[in-house]
Amino acid sequence: MRYLILGCGWVGEYVAKLWLKEGHEVWASTTTKEKYHRLVADGIFVFEQNFDRQATIPTDLPKAFDFILVSIPATHKFTLEELRHRFLHVSLFLQGLTYRKVIFLSSIGIYPDVSKEIDEYTFPEEELQEKLLLAEKVMSQFPNRHIYRLGGLFGQSRIFAKYFQNKVCTTGGQLANFIHIEDVANLITQGFDGQLTQEIYNVVAPEHPLKKEVILASALKYGFELPSSFDDQDSFQKVVTGERLQNDLNYTFNYKSPLDF
């Protein structure tokens, strides 16, 4: 198989190494020289590409791929116009390629913070976060594409308790809508290989403990200091469900609960 990763961040680098181990050909874009050299050393075919500035396809890039993973972020710090420009370039780039399937990585941050059980179709478009929605709408124009809205990403060195050591935690009363990177990688790979019936999928672990419980569990497991205190604020009970993707792929999670991350 020949894979292309546009925007080879943490998730992209993780899955690229898995695909290489399986003997696949992997191409990836990056914006930094440091990552370029690291990915090349791993055996990935890498090209530098900043989609804020250009949409030109490198001359040595194959024009046909089996699967394309698009992990270009719709970052909050950019304006809507800047993001529109970025994803126009992504769109123009993809129009010059052929492929079997595309998966675009979005975020459950697209949903409002409310006390509710949320699936992919709970809210009308006007209630969704406009920057993430803009990116999804651009990607939706392509055939054979699916959008994965990822929950809070953890695993490897990303440990929830690490970010609250000796700090006041104000979000401990909220429910955790998290996902482990191992499960993300499996769900991406199986999504490419399998039959997906929906355009949009939430990608979250099935269990939703309180964030306070996750902090305490991961601090104990990995030896991090506890928060100086828990001062619950905005303790809405938001539960994002990922059953559609789990059912479509008949998937068994490696990490059903963030308490086990």
Long-range contacts (C-beta under 8 A, 24 or more apart in sequence): 1-25, 1-66, 1-67, 2-26, 2-27, 2-62, 2-64, 2-65, 2-66, 2-67, 3-27, 3-65, 3-66, 3-67, 3-68, 3-69, 4-28, 4-65, 4-67, 4-68, 4-69, 4-97, 4-99, 5-29, 5-68, 5-69, 5-71, 6-49, 6-51, 6-68, 6-69, 6-70, 6-71, 6-72, 6-90, 6-93, 6-94, 7-51, 7-70, 7-71, 7-72, 7-73, 8-35, 8-39, 8-44, 8-46, 8-71, 9-71, 9-73, 10-153, 10-158, 10-181, 11-71, 11-105, 11-150, 11-153, 11-181, 11-184, 11-185, 11-188, 12-69, 12-71, 13-39, 14-156, 14-181, 14-184, 14-185, 15-69, 15-185, 15-188, 15-189, 16-42, 16-44, 17-42, 18-185, 18-189, 19-189, 20-44, 27-61, 27-62, 27-65, 49-93, 51-86, 51-87, 51-89, 51-90, 51-93, 52-82, 52-85, 52-86, 52-89, 53-89, 54-89, 55-88, 55-89, 55-90, 55-91, 55-92, 55-93, 56-93, 57-93, 57-96, 57-97, 63-96, 63-97, 63-98, 64-97, 64-98, 64-99, 65-97, 65-98, 65-99, 65-100, 66-99, 66-100, 66-101, 66-192, 67-99, 67-100, 67-101, 67-102, 67-103, 67-192, 68-94, 68-97, 68-99, 68-101, 68-102, 68-103, 69-102, 69-103, 69-105, 69-188, 70-94, 70-102, 70-103, 70-104, 70-105, 70-139, 71-105, 72-135, 74-106, 74-131, 74-132, 74-134, 74-135, 75-131, 76-131, 78-131, 80-130, 80-131, 80-134, 83-131, 83-134, 83-135, 84-134, 87-134, 87-135, 87-138, 87-139, 88-138, 90-138, 90-139, 91-138, 91-139, 91-141, 91-142, 94-142, 99-144, 100-144, 101-144, 101-145, 101-146, 101-191, 101-192, 102-139, 102-142, 102-144, 102-145, 102-146, 103-145, 103-146, 103-147, 103-148, 103-188, 103-191, 103-192, 104-135, 104-136, 104-139, 104-145, 104-146, 104-147, 104-148, 105-148, 105-150, 106-132, 106-135, 106-136, 106-147, 106-148, 106-149, 106-150, 107-132, 107-149, 107-150, 108-149, 108-150, 108-151, 108-177, 108-202, 108-204, 108-240, 110-136, 110-149, 111-238, 111-240, 113-234, 113-236, 113-238, 114-236, 114-238, 115-236, 115-237, 115-238, 116-237, 116-238, 116-239, 117-239, 117-241, 118-202, 118-238, 118-239, 118-240, 118-241, 119-202, 119-240, 119-241, 119-243, 119-244, 120-149, 120-198, 120-200, 120-201, 120-202, 120-244, 136-200, 140-199, 145-199, 146-191, 146-196, 146-198, 146-199, 146-200, 146-201, 147-199, 147-200, 147-201, 148-187, 148-188, 148-191, 148-201, 148-203, 148-245, 149-200, 149-201, 149-202, 149-203, 149-240, 150-179, 150-184, 150-203, 150-204, 151-177, 151-178, 151-179, 151-202, 151-203, 151-204, 151-205, 151-240, 151-242, 152-176, 152-177, 152-178, 152-179, 153-178, 153-179, 153-181, 153-184, 154-178, 154-179, 154-180, 154-181, 154-258, 154-261, 155-180, 155-181, 155-182, 155-255, 155-261, 156-181, 159-218, 159-222, 159-224, 159-261, 160-211, 160-214, 160-215, 160-218, 160-258, 160-261, 161-214, 161-215, 161-216, 161-217, 161-218, 161-219, 161-222, 161-224, 161-226, 162-218, 162-222, 162-224, 164-215, 164-226, 164-227, 165-219, 165-224, 165-225, 165-226, 165-227, 166-225, 166-226, 166-227, 166-228, 167-227, 167-228, 168-227, 168-228, 168-229, 168-230, 168-231, 169-211, 169-212, 169-215, 169-227, 169-229, 169-230, 169-231, 170-231, 170-232, 170-233, 170-234, 171-211, 171-232, 171-233, 171-234, 172-210, 172-211, 172-212, 172-215, 172-227, 172-230, 172-232, 173-210, 173-211, 173-212, 173-230, 173-232, 173-233, 173-235, 174-210, 174-211, 174-234, 174-235, 174-236, 174-237, 174-238, 175-208, 175-209, 175-210, 175-211, 175-237, 175-238, 175-239, 176-208, 176-209, 176-210, 176-211, 176-213, 176-214, 176-258, 177-204, 177-208, 177-238, 177-239, 177-240, 178-204, 178-205, 178-214, 178-258, 178-261, 179-203, 179-204, 179-205, 179-242, 180-205, 180-253, 180-254, 180-255, 180-258, 180-261, 182-254, 182-255, 183-253, 183-254, 183-255, 186-251, 186-254, 187-245, 187-249, 187-251, 190-249, 190-251, 191-245, 191-249, 194-248, 194-249, 195-248, 196-245, 196-248, 196-249, 197-248, 198-244, 198-245, 198-248, 201-242, 201-244, 201-245, 201-248, 202-240, 202-241, 202-242, 202-244, 202-245, 203-242, 203-245, 204-240, 204-241, 204-242, 205-242, 205-253, 205-255, 205-256, 205-257, 205-258, 206-242, 206-243, 206-246, 206-253, 206-256, 206-257, 207-256, 207-257, 207-258, 207-259, 208-239, 208-258, 209-257, 209-258, 209-259, 213-259, 214-258, 214-259, 214-261, 217-259, 217-260, 218-261
